[in-house]
């Protein structure tokens, strides 16, 4: 049974009616009638009326109402037109009255609807503290601050404007703390909250109007001209400075165009772009799994509530569409659409048909007699009402007629249930097990059609697929998805049989309307299976049979390392990430490099024989850089002692002096002699001596000596 409890609507979208239409189209029900206790529930306009009536006609369902309407009557189409016309007129007049009332309330500065976060309704009082009442005796309310949420609003603006917080972080904070009693905050709702002018004391009403777009065939929101708005301004009701509000509006409209180009159109969102589009549902927040940061080539799916942690969603990971389709389609092909599964189904169906033909029918004659008796009483009372004039008598008749009608409805319900039970299967027909191969071929062909058609067939086969996740041992990021669903192979088989004109199509339709199969829930792991796991069993069999690993690598077109990993996994159950081979300890002998070998000889030639680096390089047959490196290594092994002259001054490449001459020049300079006296005393040219002294003084300044 599908039941819509007529809850009050808060939006123009008729959620219950649309769900019921989808329910009828899927054809997964086991009922034969649709009952409407008030035709306003099913016929808000002519379009809804014909949609419902057309579906009931095509599905051979009985559409009935409290006022005697029946779709089996000859004048059913005229009644549908009349009901839809009356319903549309009444709805239109109600909307007009509500709009006039709201506009009048806004002009009178009355509080309309729910106030934004940070504000609350307060009863107005006069100067003496007494409550002010309106003409109907009800207290008059005004706008005031909510001390709890006012602080939250101020902190939100302060952190985003000056604290560097992002909209994403603020959304997670709101959902975690359940601000305003809700954990369903999204980035877009936070953005709209940030640009609300009410936080600077400006309350604007009557900005938008809902109109029907005949080109797009849907209701759209149209913004009214500014002079038709109802505006109320109170500087004392401002929570934030005006500069913060202006900054938020600049940021919002700057990124609005970028977000609009990233979002797919409404038509694209309605069409199935993947095989499991509109089929996967989050198991934590009951939201549809959608495409996420996808292109035509690379597509991923995720739960929209996951990034914001809204509605307690714990599905923190996303999955590639290729992984989802490979996992689920592989399960459908290998476990559901197989010869063995269809043979078991047909065997059970034939046994059920045999039992149905042998089962005695339920006697409904007493219920029919009771229904006729109650209907005659109702008719008699209705004839008496026409002649009666006393209002008290009319009230008694109305009460009595209502009691009889309730009894009649209960009896008719019993009759309909008995008629469903008594419905006989097609005579002398059984499902032919010889057609199993053809059925399997046709069912798999349906899954290989274009995406919209295949997606519809998959929804019919699997129904609603619930997605949860499990952590993967040994991994900090990512998770394994687990898909749970109750497959209905018979429904898809009946659909294909109706299109292919199977000889058993009537029998399949009959079985679909009966409740004789207990649905069994299936669970499928959705994750990427490494290639070495796929070929593990085949590799183990081949190696045990004596096949070389190099030959297997050529056969599977992979590396020998993958063959080793497949063998370890298939033989010992050890995955590649868990395998740690026992490596032998091997310490190769350490050989000295060329600069280390010749360091002592280079130092002797340079210091004692005063040979230039170029000549030393020619003797050893190496580059000059190698000789310089060997010279530096020797000095690193024999560092300068305190009081010694730095070796970089003594062994500099530039200049014409030897190491001993440079040492003498620096010693005499330390004793206080001038450059000319040092040159005269050592018998050296003056200019090179001055250059050497200049290098020495520069080194002292750099090292603060």
ABEGO torsion letter per residue (X at the ends): XBBBAGBBBABABBAAAAAAAAAAAAGABBBABBBBABAAAABABAAAAAAAAAAAAAAGBBBBBAAGBBAABAAAAAAAAAAAAAAAAAAAAAAAAAAAAAAAAAAAGBBBEBBBBGBBBBBBBBAAGBBBBBAAGBBBBBBBBBAAAAAAAAAAAAAAAAAGBBAAAAAAAAAAAGBGGBAABBAAAAAAAAABAAAAGBBBBGABBBBBBAAAGBBBBBBBBAAABBBBBBAAABABBAAAAAAAAAAAAAAAAAAAAABBBAAAAABBABAABGABBBAAAGBBBBBBGBBAABBBBBBAAAAAGBGGBABABBBBAAAAAAAAAAAAAAAABBAAAAAAAAAAAAAAAAAAAABBBBBAAAAAAAAAAAAAAAAAAAAAAAABABAAAAAAAAAAAAAAAAAAAAAAAAAAAAAAAABBBBBGBBBBAAAAAAAAAAAAAAAABBAAAAAAAAAAAAEBBBBBBBBBBGBABEBBBBBBBBBBAAAAAAAAAAAAGBAAAAAAAAAAABBABBBBBBBBBBBBBBAAAAAAAAAAAAAAAGBBAAAAAAAAGBBAAAAAAAAAAAAAGBBAAABBBBBBBBBBBBBBBAAAAAAAAAAAAAAAAGBBAAAAAAAAGBBAAAAAAAAAAAAAABBBBBGBBBAAAAABABEABBAAAAAAAAAAAAAGBBAAAAAAAAGBBAAAAAAAAAAAAAAAAAAGX
